[in-house]
């Protein structure tokens, strides 16, 4: 029986991908928060895989990062 999220948990994979894209731009969580309108504390939870992000927020983050929403779901890929 699993005791917690695994590395295949889509929330964790999404969070890791978001971190990757954010860091490739040299942005802090605060900067992404300001650019996207998504609260920094919420963003931190998403990046840690603790939050189940809403579609609207996925679109906001993608727009702020100048990527298409589907790029946030390309787990394990570089851009």
PyMOL Python script that loads the backbone (N, CA, C, O; Angstrom):
from pymol import cmd

cmd.read_pdbstr("""\
ATOM      1  N   UNK A   1       0.838  -1.176   0.000  1.00  0.00           N
ATOM      2  CA  UNK A   1       0.000   0.000   0.000  1.00  0.00           C
ATOM      3  C   UNK A   1       0.887   1.245   0.000  1.00  0.00           C
ATOM      4  O   UNK A   1       1.879   1.310   0.726  1.00  0.00           O
ATOM      5  N   UNK A   2       0.526   2.216  -0.809  1.00  0.00           N
ATOM      6  CA  UNK A   2       1.297   3.450  -0.910  1.00  0.00           C
ATOM      7  C   UNK A   2       1.042   4.334   0.300  1.00  0.00           C
ATOM      8  O   UNK A   2      -0.088   4.432   0.778  1.00  0.00           O
ATOM      9  N   UNK A   3       2.097   4.978   0.795  1.00  0.00           N
ATOM     10  CA  UNK A   3       1.953   5.851   1.962  1.00  0.00           C
ATOM     11  C   UNK A   3       1.937   7.327   1.585  1.00  0.00           C
ATOM     12  O   UNK A   3       1.779   8.178   2.460  1.00  0.00           O
ATOM     13  N   UNK A   4       2.096   7.644   0.323  1.00  0.00           N
ATOM     14  CA  UNK A   4       2.094   9.033  -0.105  1.00  0.00           C
ATOM     15  C   UNK A   4       2.212   9.133  -1.607  1.00  0.00           C
ATOM     16  O   UNK A   4       2.242   8.125  -2.314  1.00  0.00           O
ATOM     17  N   UNK A   5       2.280  10.369  -2.090  1.00  0.00           N
ATOM     18  CA  UNK A   5       2.390  10.554  -3.535  1.00  0.00           C
ATOM     19  C   UNK A   5       3.680   9.934  -4.076  1.00  0.00           C
ATOM     20  O   UNK A   5       4.720   9.964  -3.418  1.00  0.00           O
ATOM     21  N   UNK A   6       3.595   9.387  -5.249  1.00  0.00           N
ATOM     22  CA  UNK A   6       4.773   8.787  -5.871  1.00  0.00           C
ATOM     23  C   UNK A   6       5.298   9.712  -6.959  1.00  0.00           C
ATOM     24  O   UNK A   6       4.706  10.748  -7.262  1.00  0.00           O
ATOM     25  N   UNK A   7       6.421   9.311  -7.536  1.00  0.00           N
ATOM     26  CA  UNK A   7       6.977  10.123  -8.616  1.00  0.00           C
ATOM     27  C   UNK A   7       6.149  10.030  -9.887  1.00  0.00           C
ATOM     28  O   UNK A   7       6.482  10.673 -10.883  1.00  0.00           O
ATOM     29  N   UNK A   8       5.077   9.244  -9.877  1.00  0.00           N
ATOM     30  CA  UNK A   8       4.166   9.200 -11.018  1.00  0.00           C
ATOM     31  C   UNK A   8       2.898  10.007 -10.735  1.00  0.00           C
ATOM     32  O   UNK A   8       2.013  10.090 -11.586  1.00  0.00           O
ATOM     33  N   UNK A   9       2.807  10.597  -9.548  1.00  0.00           N
ATOM     34  CA  UNK A   9       1.658  11.436  -9.199  1.00  0.00           C
ATOM     35  C   UNK A   9       1.676  12.652 -10.134  1.00  0.00           C
ATOM     36  O   UNK A   9       2.661  13.390 -10.155  1.00  0.00           O
ATOM     37  N   UNK A  10       0.614  12.872 -10.898  1.00  0.00           N
ATOM     38  CA  UNK A  10       0.621  13.979 -11.854  1.00  0.00           C
ATOM     39  C   UNK A  10       0.785  15.345 -11.191  1.00  0.00           C
ATOM     40  O   UNK A  10       1.289  16.272 -11.825  1.00  0.00           O
ATOM     41  N   UNK A  11       0.371  15.491  -9.932  1.00  0.00           N
ATOM     42  CA  UNK A  11       0.568  16.775  -9.242  1.00  0.00           C
ATOM     43  C   UNK A  11       2.053  17.049  -9.025  1.00  0.00           C
ATOM     44  O   UNK A  11       2.508  18.184  -9.167  1.00  0.00           O
ATOM     45  N   UNK A  12       2.803  16.007  -8.681  1.00  0.00           N
ATOM     46  CA  UNK A  12       4.247  16.154  -8.479  1.00  0.00           C
ATOM     47  C   UNK A  12       4.947  16.392  -9.809  1.00  0.00           C
ATOM     48  O   UNK A  12       5.813  17.262  -9.915  1.00  0.00           O
ATOM     49  N   UNK A  13       4.572  15.620 -10.823  1.00  0.00           N
ATOM     50  CA  UNK A  13       5.179  15.798 -12.152  1.00  0.00           C
ATOM     51  C   UNK A  13       4.900  17.192 -12.710  1.00  0.00           C
ATOM     52  O   UNK A  13       5.780  17.821 -13.297  1.00  0.00           O
ATOM     53  N   UNK A  14       3.668  17.669 -12.522  1.00  0.00           N
ATOM     54  CA  UNK A  14       3.308  19.010 -12.987  1.00  0.00           C
ATOM     55  C   UNK A  14       4.138  20.056 -12.247  1.00  0.00           C
ATOM     56  O   UNK A  14       4.664  20.986 -12.859  1.00  0.00           O
ATOM     57  N   UNK A  15       4.253  19.901 -10.941  1.00  0.00           N
ATOM     58  CA  UNK A  15       5.038  20.835 -10.138  1.00  0.00           C
ATOM     59  C   UNK A  15       6.489  20.871 -10.550  1.00  0.00           C
ATOM     60  O   UNK A  15       7.090  21.942 -10.627  1.00  0.00           O
ATOM     61  N   UNK A  16       7.062  19.700 -10.817  1.00  0.00           N
ATOM     62  CA  UNK A  16       8.460  19.642 -11.261  1.00  0.00           C
ATOM     63  C   UNK A  16       8.629  20.323 -12.609  1.00  0.00           C
ATOM     64  O   UNK A  16       9.616  21.024 -12.834  1.00  0.00           O
ATOM     65  N   UNK A  17       7.676  20.120 -13.500  1.00  0.00           N
ATOM     66  CA  UNK A  17       7.739  20.757 -14.823  1.00  0.00           C
ATOM     67  C   UNK A  17       7.613  22.274 -14.697  1.00  0.00           C
ATOM     68  O   UNK A  17       8.310  23.021 -15.384  1.00  0.00           O
ATOM     69  N   UNK A  18       6.731  22.717 -13.825  1.00  0.00           N
ATOM     70  CA  UNK A  18       6.551  24.144 -13.609  1.00  0.00           C
ATOM     71  C   UNK A  18       7.838  24.771 -13.071  1.00  0.00           C
ATOM     72  O   UNK A  18       8.245  25.840 -13.526  1.00  0.00           O
ATOM     73  N   UNK A  19       8.470  24.117 -12.116  1.00  0.00           N
ATOM     74  CA  UNK A  19       9.748  24.593 -11.580  1.00  0.00           C
ATOM     75  C   UNK A  19      10.775  24.690 -12.704  1.00  0.00           C
ATOM     76  O   UNK A  19      11.493  25.684 -12.816  1.00  0.00           O
ATOM     77  N   UNK A  20      10.841  23.653 -13.535  1.00  0.00           N
ATOM     78  CA  UNK A  20      11.803  23.625 -14.636  1.00  0.00           C
ATOM     79  C   UNK A  20      11.606  24.822 -15.561  1.00  0.00           C
ATOM     80  O   UNK A  20      12.568  25.513 -15.896  1.00  0.00           O
ATOM     81  N   UNK A  21      10.375  25.069 -15.972  1.00  0.00           N
ATOM     82  CA  UNK A  21      10.088  26.168 -16.891  1.00  0.00           C
ATOM     83  C   UNK A  21      10.365  27.519 -16.236  1.00  0.00           C
ATOM     84  O   UNK A  21      10.908  28.421 -16.873  1.00  0.00           O
ATOM     85  N   UNK A  22       9.994  27.655 -14.972  1.00  0.00           N
ATOM     86  CA  UNK A  22      10.218  28.909 -14.246  1.00  0.00           C
ATOM     87  C   UNK A  22      11.719  29.199 -14.120  1.00  0.00           C
ATOM     88  O   UNK A  22      12.165  30.320 -14.367  1.00  0.00           O
ATOM     89  N   UNK A  23      12.479  28.193 -13.739  1.00  0.00           N
ATOM     90  CA  UNK A  23      13.916  28.389 -13.550  1.00  0.00           C
ATOM     91  C   UNK A  23      14.643  28.632 -14.862  1.00  0.00           C
ATOM     92  O   UNK A  23      15.647  29.343 -14.890  1.00  0.00           O
ATOM     93  N   UNK A  24      14.147  28.048 -15.955  1.00  0.00           N
ATOM     94  CA  UNK A  24      14.756  28.300 -17.260  1.00  0.00           C
ATOM     95  C   UNK A  24      14.661  29.780 -17.633  1.00  0.00           C
ATOM     96  O   UNK A  24      15.473  30.285 -18.409  1.00  0.00           O
ATOM     97  N   UNK A  25      13.688  30.454 -17.088  1.00  0.00           N
ATOM     98  CA  UNK A  25      13.536  31.891 -17.337  1.00  0.00           C
ATOM     99  C   UNK A  25      14.257  32.727 -16.279  1.00  0.00           C
ATOM    100  O   UNK A  25      14.305  33.953 -16.373  1.00  0.00           O
ATOM    101  N   UNK A  26      14.813  32.057 -15.280  1.00  0.00           N
ATOM    102  CA  UNK A  26      15.512  32.770 -14.218  1.00  0.00           C
ATOM    103  C   UNK A  26      14.564  33.490 -13.281  1.00  0.00           C
ATOM    104  O   UNK A  26      14.939  34.473 -12.642  1.00  0.00           O
ATOM    105  N   UNK A  27      13.329  32.999 -13.198  1.00  0.00           N
ATOM    106  CA  UNK A  27      12.306  33.643 -12.381  1.00  0.00           C
ATOM    107  C   UNK A  27      12.197  32.988 -11.021  1.00  0.00           C
ATOM    108  O   UNK A  27      12.378  31.778 -10.882  1.00  0.00           O
ATOM    109  N   UNK A  28      11.900  33.800 -10.018  1.00  0.00           N
ATOM    110  CA  UNK A  28      11.555  33.314  -8.685  1.00  0.00           C
ATOM    111  C   UNK A  28      10.060  32.975  -8.675  1.00  0.00           C
ATOM    112  O   UNK A  28       9.329  33.310  -9.606  1.00  0.00           O
ATOM    113  N   UNK A  29       9.626  32.307  -7.610  1.00  0.00           N
ATOM    114  CA  UNK A  29       8.186  32.074  -7.458  1.00  0.00           C
ATOM    115  C   UNK A  29       7.453  33.404  -7.390  1.00  0.00           C
ATOM    116  O   UNK A  29       6.364  33.552  -7.945  1.00  0.00           O
ATOM    117  N   UNK A  30       8.058  34.371  -6.706  1.00  0.00           N
ATOM    118  CA  UNK A  30       7.432  35.690  -6.568  1.00  0.00           C
ATOM    119  C   UNK A  30       7.216  36.332  -7.941  1.00  0.00           C
ATOM    120  O   UNK A  30       6.155  36.899  -8.202  1.00  0.00           O
ATOM    121  N   UNK A  31       8.209  36.242  -8.805  1.00  0.00           N
ATOM    122  CA  UNK A  31       8.087  36.830 -10.145  1.00  0.00           C
ATOM    123  C   UNK A  31       6.979  36.145 -10.934  1.00  0.00           C
ATOM    124  O   UNK A  31       6.160  36.815 -11.563  1.00  0.00           O
ATOM    125  N   UNK A  32       6.945  34.813 -10.905  1.00  0.00           N
ATOM    126  CA  UNK A  32       5.892  34.094 -11.624  1.00  0.00           C
ATOM    127  C   UNK A  32       4.527  34.434 -11.047  1.00  0.00           C
ATOM    128  O   UNK A  32       3.551  34.567 -11.785  1.00  0.00           O
ATOM    129  N   UNK A  33       4.461  34.574  -9.747  1.00  0.00           N
ATOM    130  CA  UNK A  33       3.216  34.959  -9.106  1.00  0.00           C
ATOM    131  C   UNK A  33       2.732  36.319  -9.610  1.00  0.00           C
ATOM    132  O   UNK A  33       1.559  36.484  -9.946  1.00  0.00           O
ATOM    133  N   UNK A  34       3.635  37.278  -9.660  1.00  0.00           N
ATOM    134  CA  UNK A  34       3.279  38.619 -10.125  1.00  0.00           C
ATOM    135  C   UNK A  34       2.880  38.620 -11.599  1.00  0.00           C
ATOM    136  O   UNK A  34       1.925  39.293 -11.989  1.00  0.00           O
ATOM    137  N   UNK A  35       3.614  37.866 -12.414  1.00  0.00           N
ATOM    138  CA  UNK A  35       3.337  37.820 -13.854  1.00  0.00           C
ATOM    139  C   UNK A  35       2.025  37.106 -14.179  1.00  0.00           C
ATOM    140  O   UNK A  35       1.342  37.460 -15.141  1.00  0.00           O
ATOM    141  N   UNK A  36       1.678  36.100 -13.374  1.00  0.00           N
ATOM    142  CA  UNK A  36       0.515  35.261 -13.678  1.00  0.00           C
ATOM    143  C   UNK A  36      -0.745  35.641 -12.904  1.00  0.00           C
ATOM    144  O   UNK A  36      -1.852  35.306 -13.324  1.00  0.00           O
ATOM    145  N   UNK A  37      -0.587  36.333 -11.783  1.00  0.00           N
ATOM    146  CA  UNK A  37      -1.739  36.631 -10.942  1.00  0.00           C
ATOM    147  C   UNK A  37      -2.121  35.478 -10.030  1.00  0.00           C
ATOM    148  O   UNK A  37      -3.170  35.517  -9.387  1.00  0.00           O
ATOM    149  N   UNK A  38      -1.281  34.450  -9.969  1.00  0.00           N
ATOM    150  CA  UNK A  38      -1.512  33.297  -9.092  1.00  0.00           C
ATOM    151  C   UNK A  38      -0.744  33.552  -7.793  1.00  0.00           C
ATOM    152  O   UNK A  38       0.447  33.859  -7.829  1.00  0.00           O
ATOM    153  N   UNK A  39      -1.410  33.428  -6.666  1.00  0.00           N
ATOM    154  CA  UNK A  39      -0.796  33.716  -5.370  1.00  0.00           C
ATOM    155  C   UNK A  39       0.471  32.886  -5.157  1.00  0.00           C
ATOM    156  O   UNK A  39       0.508  31.702  -5.490  1.00  0.00           O
ATOM    157  N   UNK A  40       1.510  33.516  -4.600  1.00  0.00           N
ATOM    158  CA  UNK A  40       2.782  32.844  -4.398  1.00  0.00           C
ATOM    159  C   UNK A  40       2.649  31.631  -3.488  1.00  0.00           C
ATOM    160  O   UNK A  40       3.268  30.601  -3.755  1.00  0.00           O
ATOM    161  N   UNK A  41       1.868  31.720  -2.431  1.00  0.00           N
ATOM    162  CA  UNK A  41       1.709  30.575  -1.521  1.00  0.00           C
ATOM    163  C   UNK A  41       1.022  29.401  -2.234  1.00  0.00           C
ATOM    164  O   UNK A  41       1.383  28.244  -2.017  1.00  0.00           O
ATOM    165  N   UNK A  42       0.040  29.701  -3.078  1.00  0.00           N
ATOM    166  CA  UNK A  42      -0.637  28.668  -3.864  1.00  0.00           C
ATOM    167  C   UNK A  42       0.345  28.052  -4.860  1.00  0.00           C
ATOM    168  O   UNK A  42       0.392  26.834  -5.032  1.00  0.00           O
ATOM    169  N   UNK A  43       1.128  28.917  -5.513  1.00  0.00           N
ATOM    170  CA  UNK A  43       2.124  28.474  -6.482  1.00  0.00           C
ATOM    171  C   UNK A  43       3.130  27.530  -5.829  1.00  0.00           C
ATOM    172  O   UNK A  43       3.507  26.519  -6.422  1.00  0.00           O
ATOM    173  N   UNK A  44       3.565  27.852  -4.619  1.00  0.00           N
ATOM    174  CA  UNK A  44       4.485  26.983  -3.890  1.00  0.00           C
ATOM    175  C   UNK A  44       3.885  25.611  -3.648  1.00  0.00           C
ATOM    176  O   UNK A  44       4.578  24.601  -3.767  1.00  0.00           O
ATOM    177  N   UNK A  45       2.608  25.565  -3.310  1.00  0.00           N
ATOM    178  CA  UNK A  45       1.918  24.291  -3.108  1.00  0.00           C
ATOM    179  C   UNK A  45       1.817  23.486  -4.386  1.00  0.00           C
ATOM    180  O   UNK A  45       1.937  22.261  -4.365  1.00  0.00           O
ATOM    181  N   UNK A  46       1.596  24.174  -5.506  1.00  0.00           N
ATOM    182  CA  UNK A  46       1.539  23.506  -6.811  1.00  0.00           C
ATOM    183  C   UNK A  46       2.905  22.907  -7.137  1.00  0.00           C
ATOM    184  O   UNK A  46       3.003  21.756  -7.562  1.00  0.00           O
ATOM    185  N   UNK A  47       3.957  23.702  -6.933  1.00  0.00           N
ATOM    186  CA  UNK A  47       5.303  23.221  -7.256  1.00  0.00           C
ATOM    187  C   UNK A  47       5.716  22.041  -6.382  1.00  0.00           C
ATOM    188  O   UNK A  47       6.495  21.196  -6.823  1.00  0.00           O
ATOM    189  N   UNK A  48       5.218  21.967  -5.168  1.00  0.00           N
ATOM    190  CA  UNK A  48       5.524  20.836  -4.272  1.00  0.00           C
ATOM    191  C   UNK A  48       4.599  19.635  -4.501  1.00  0.00           C
ATOM    192  O   UNK A  48       4.767  18.596  -3.864  1.00  0.00           O
ATOM    193  N   UNK A  49       3.633  19.774  -5.401  1.00  0.00           N
ATOM    194  CA  UNK A  49       2.704  18.683  -5.672  1.00  0.00           C
ATOM    195  C   UNK A  49       1.644  18.526  -4.608  1.00  0.00           C
ATOM    196  O   UNK A  49       1.044  17.459  -4.484  1.00  0.00           O
ATOM    197  N   UNK A  50       1.403  19.577  -3.835  1.00  0.00           N
ATOM    198  CA  UNK A  50       0.422  19.540  -2.745  1.00  0.00           C
ATOM    199  C   UNK A  50      -0.939  20.084  -3.154  1.00  0.00           C
ATOM    200  O   UNK A  50      -1.922  19.914  -2.433  1.00  0.00           O
ATOM    201  N   UNK A  51      -0.995  20.727  -4.293  1.00  0.00           N
ATOM    202  CA  UNK A  51      -2.249  21.335  -4.760  1.00  0.00           C
ATOM    203  C   UNK A  51      -2.667  20.718  -6.086  1.00  0.00           C
ATOM    204  O   UNK A  51      -1.832  20.393  -6.931  1.00  0.00           O
ATOM    205  N   UNK A  52      -3.958  20.566  -6.247  1.00  0.00           N
ATOM    206  CA  UNK A  52      -4.525  20.102  -7.507  1.00  0.00           C
ATOM    207  C   UNK A  52      -4.964  21.351  -8.270  1.00  0.00           C
ATOM    208  O   UNK A  52      -6.061  21.866  -8.053  1.00  0.00           O
ATOM    209  N   UNK A  53      -4.109  21.828  -9.155  1.00  0.00           N
ATOM    210  CA  UNK A  53      -4.292  23.123  -9.803  1.00  0.00           C
ATOM    211  C   UNK A  53      -5.489  23.137 -10.739  1.00  0.00           C
ATOM    212  O   UNK A  53      -5.779  22.152 -11.418  1.00  0.00           O
ATOM    213  N   UNK A  54      -6.176  24.269 -10.764  1.00  0.00           N
ATOM    214  CA  UNK A  54      -7.343  24.462 -11.626  1.00  0.00           C
ATOM    215  C   UNK A  54      -6.920  24.820 -13.043  1.00  0.00           C
ATOM    216  O   UNK A  54      -5.855  25.402 -13.251  1.00  0.00           O
ATOM    217  N   UNK A  55      -7.739  24.477 -13.996  1.00  0.00           N
ATOM    218  CA  UNK A  55      -7.473  24.744 -15.408  1.00  0.00           C
ATOM    219  C   UNK A  55      -7.192  26.222 -15.668  1.00  0.00           C
ATOM    220  O   UNK A  55      -6.264  26.552 -16.407  1.00  0.00           O
ATOM    221  N   UNK A  56      -7.971  27.103 -15.077  1.00  0.00           N
ATOM    222  CA  UNK A  56      -7.762  28.542 -15.273  1.00  0.00           C
ATOM    223  C   UNK A  56      -6.355  28.954 -14.839  1.00  0.00           C
ATOM    224  O   UNK A  56      -5.707  29.756 -15.511  1.00  0.00           O
ATOM    225  N   UNK A  57      -5.889  28.413 -13.731  1.00  0.00           N
ATOM    226  CA  UNK A  57      -4.546  28.746 -13.251  1.00  0.00           C
ATOM    227  C   UNK A  57      -3.458  28.141 -14.133  1.00  0.00           C
ATOM    228  O   UNK A  57      -2.394  28.738 -14.299  1.00  0.00           O
ATOM    229  N   UNK A  58      -3.710  26.973 -14.694  1.00  0.00           N
ATOM    230  CA  UNK A  58      -2.764  26.384 -15.655  1.00  0.00           C
ATOM    231  C   UNK A  58      -2.604  27.333 -16.841  1.00  0.00           C
ATOM    232  O   UNK A  58      -1.488  27.598 -17.286  1.00  0.00           O
ATOM    233  N   UNK A  59      -3.717  27.838 -17.343  1.00  0.00           N
ATOM    234  CA  UNK A  59      -3.675  28.760 -18.483  1.00  0.00           C
ATOM    235  C   UNK A  59      -2.971  30.062 -18.113  1.00  0.00           C
ATOM    236  O   UNK A  59      -2.211  30.595 -18.922  1.00  0.00           O
ATOM    237  N   UNK A  60      -3.201  30.578 -16.929  1.00  0.00           N
ATOM    238  CA  UNK A  60      -2.528  31.808 -16.483  1.00  0.00           C
ATOM    239  C   UNK A  60      -1.017  31.608 -16.402  1.00  0.00           C
ATOM    240  O   UNK A  60      -0.247  32.458 -16.849  1.00  0.00           O
ATOM    241  N   UNK A  61      -0.600  30.488 -15.832  1.00  0.00           N
ATOM    242  CA  UNK A  61       0.832  30.206 -15.704  1.00  0.00           C
ATOM    243  C   UNK A  61       1.478  30.029 -17.072  1.00  0.00           C
ATOM    244  O   UNK A  61       2.569  30.542 -17.320  1.00  0.00           O
ATOM    245  N   UNK A  62       0.805  29.302 -17.957  1.00  0.00           N
ATOM    246  CA  UNK A  62       1.340  29.089 -19.305  1.00  0.00           C
ATOM    247  C   UNK A  62       1.508  30.421 -20.025  1.00  0.00           C
ATOM    248  O   UNK A  62       2.537  30.657 -20.658  1.00  0.00           O
ATOM    249  N   UNK A  63       0.523  31.278 -19.937  1.00  0.00           N
ATOM    250  CA  UNK A  63       0.608  32.583 -20.597  1.00  0.00           C
ATOM    251  C   UNK A  63       1.773  33.395 -20.021  1.00  0.00           C
ATOM    252  O   UNK A  63       2.535  34.000 -20.775  1.00  0.00           O
ATOM    253  N   UNK A  64       1.913  33.414 -18.711  1.00  0.00           N
ATOM    254  CA  UNK A  64       2.997  34.164 -18.074  1.00  0.00           C
ATOM    255  C   UNK A  64       4.364  33.637 -18.502  1.00  0.00           C
ATOM    256  O   UNK A  64       5.307  34.412 -18.665  1.00  0.00           O
ATOM    257  N   UNK A  65       4.472  32.322 -18.685  1.00  0.00           N
ATOM    258  CA  UNK A  65       5.733  31.693 -19.069  1.00  0.00           C
ATOM    259  C   UNK A  65       5.945  31.674 -20.591  1.00  0.00           C
ATOM    260  O   UNK A  65       6.972  31.193 -21.071  1.00  0.00           O
ATOM    261  N   UNK A  66       4.981  32.193 -21.335  1.00  0.00           N
ATOM    262  CA  UNK A  66       5.031  32.227 -22.809  1.00  0.00           C
ATOM    263  C   UNK A  66       5.154  30.831 -23.406  1.00  0.00           C
ATOM    264  O   UNK A  66       5.928  30.602 -24.335  1.00  0.00           O
ATOM    265  N   UNK A  67       4.377  29.906 -22.856  1.00  0.00           N
ATOM    266  CA  UNK A  67       4.292  28.550 -23.397  1.00  0.00           C
ATOM    267  C   UNK A  67       2.818  28.207 -23.568  1.00  0.00           C
ATOM    268  O   UNK A  67       1.948  28.888 -23.025  1.00  0.00           O
ATOM    269  N   UNK A  68       2.544  27.155 -24.319  1.00  0.00           N
ATOM    270  CA  UNK A  68       1.170  26.691 -24.435  1.00  0.00           C
ATOM    271  C   UNK A  68       0.855  25.831 -23.212  1.00  0.00           C
ATOM    272  O   UNK A  68       1.762  25.224 -22.641  1.00  0.00           O
ATOM    273  N   UNK A  69      -0.400  25.767 -22.803  1.00  0.00           N
ATOM    274  CA  UNK A  69      -0.739  24.969 -21.623  1.00  0.00           C
ATOM    275  C   UNK A  69      -0.244  23.520 -21.699  1.00  0.00           C
ATOM    276  O   UNK A  69       0.150  22.946 -20.684  1.00  0.00           O
ATOM    277  N   UNK A  70      -0.264  22.929 -22.895  1.00  0.00           N
ATOM    278  CA  UNK A  70       0.168  21.533 -23.002  1.00  0.00           C
ATOM    279  C   UNK A  70       1.650  21.354 -22.673  1.00  0.00           C
ATOM    280  O   UNK A  70       2.066  20.262 -22.286  1.00  0.00           O
ATOM    281  N   UNK A  71       2.449  22.408 -22.821  1.00  0.00           N
ATOM    282  CA  UNK A  71       3.868  22.292 -22.484  1.00  0.00           C
ATOM    283  C   UNK A  71       4.082  22.070 -20.991  1.00  0.00           C
ATOM    284  O   UNK A  71       5.108  21.522 -20.589  1.00  0.00           O
ATOM    285  N   UNK A  72       3.144  22.479 -20.185  1.00  0.00           N
ATOM    286  CA  UNK A  72       3.246  22.246 -18.743  1.00  0.00           C
ATOM    287  C   UNK A  72       3.033  20.772 -18.396  1.00  0.00           C
ATOM    288  O   UNK A  72       3.355  20.337 -17.291  1.00  0.00           O
ATOM    289  N   UNK A  73       2.492  20.014 -19.338  1.00  0.00           N
ATOM    290  CA  UNK A  73       2.237  18.587 -19.115  1.00  0.00           C
ATOM    291  C   UNK A  73       3.270  17.691 -19.793  1.00  0.00           C
ATOM    292  O   UNK A  73       3.108  16.471 -19.812  1.00  0.00           O
ATOM    293  N   UNK A  74       4.314  18.269 -20.342  1.00  0.00           N
ATOM    294  CA  UNK A  74       5.373  17.479 -20.982  1.00  0.00           C
ATOM    295  C   UNK A  74       6.401  17.085 -19.923  1.00  0.00           C
ATOM    296  O   UNK A  74       7.504  17.628 -19.862  1.00  0.00           O
ATOM    297  N   UNK A  75       6.007  16.138 -19.108  1.00  0.00           N
ATOM    298  CA  UNK A  75       6.825  15.718 -17.990  1.00  0.00           C
ATOM    299  C   UNK A  75       8.096  15.029 -18.465  1.00  0.00           C
ATOM    300  O   UNK A  75       8.063  14.190 -19.366  1.00  0.00           O
ATOM    301  N   UNK A  76       9.207  15.388 -17.855  1.00  0.00           N
ATOM    302  CA  UNK A  76      10.479  14.775 -18.181  1.00  0.00           C
ATOM    303  C   UNK A  76      11.112  15.279 -19.460  1.00  0.00           C
ATOM    304  O   UNK A  76      12.061  14.675 -19.959  1.00  0.00           O
ATOM    305  N   UNK A  77      10.601  16.379 -20.002  1.00  0.00           N
ATOM    306  CA  UNK A  77      11.140  16.934 -21.239  1.00  0.00           C
ATOM    307  C   UNK A  77      11.796  18.277 -20.967  1.00  0.00           C
ATOM    308  O   UNK A  77      11.434  18.974 -20.020  1.00  0.00           O
ATOM    309  N   UNK A  78      12.746  18.629 -21.789  1.00  0.00           N
ATOM    310  CA  UNK A  78      13.338  19.951 -21.783  1.00  0.00           C
ATOM    311  C   UNK A  78      12.710  20.752 -22.913  1.00  0.00           C
ATOM    312  O   UNK A  78      12.238  20.188 -23.900  1.00  0.00           O
ATOM    313  N   UNK A  79      12.706  22.058 -22.763  1.00  0.00           N
ATOM    314  CA  UNK A  79      12.185  22.878 -23.855  1.00  0.00           C
ATOM    315  C   UNK A  79      13.314  23.554 -24.571  1.00  0.00           C
ATOM    316  O   UNK A  79      13.082  24.294 -25.527  1.00  0.00           O
TER     317      UNK A  79
END
""", "prot")
cmd.dss("prot")
cmd.show_as("cartoon", "prot")
cmd.util.cbc("prot")
cmd.orient("prot")
